Amino acid sequence: MSYFDLLAGLSDREMVRRWLGADFSGAEEVVGERIARYRSAAADGATVLEAMREAVRYEPARVPVAVVSSATRSEVETVLAAAGVLASVQAVVTIEETAGASRNRSCTSAHGSGSLRSRRPSTR
């Protein structure tokens, strides 16, 4: 069974539970370390291509720009800030603002459903 079949679409905590066992007591530490390492690695902005940066900076004058991610808010805002586009984003929805990760890999609209709560990015 591949990573995609086993773990894709799950929250970090659920991935740790499935990979290391439901009785593994260090799940929070593993997840915290993973987030810290990702934020450190992404802090230079290299994870966002220049063409994407240009698109995100171009669009706010025309339409609201939002980022929806199954990552944590701290990860998303680290990447957006490092790429220099955080001020161009009107809303960020992360795993913390949803009922949880979904195994559904198709993109669906939550417009008007009230199931997602967006929050303007922090201005750190």
Secondary structure, DSSP 8 states (H G I E B T S, - for coil): --HHHHTTTS-HHHHHHHHH-TT-TTHHHHHHHHHHHHHHHHTTSTTS-HHHHHHHHHGGGTS--EEE-SS-HHHHHHHHHHTT-GGG-SEEE-GGGSS---S--S----TTTS----B-----
